[in-house]
Amino acid sequence: MWTCPNCGERIPDHTDSCAFCETAKPKPIENYCINPTCPAYKDKLADSRKICDECGGLTLIGKKIKDLS
């Protein structure tokens, strides 16, 4: 099941949009540590954290946010 980001309804995984408000299913976010010296370098992270737990360096999402400022 996934939760619709627009209306909050729980939707079965096999559907591509919300049956209640027709919002598209969110695409997975790619995120990983970008520090080449880190043991977790390029290991995919399951969430959108900005800092790597292994080395304290930026993740891909953390770098994108830093580049916006």
Secondary structure by P-SEA (a helix, b strand, c coil): cccccccccccccccccccccccccccbbbbbbccccccccccccccccccccccccccaaaaaaaaac
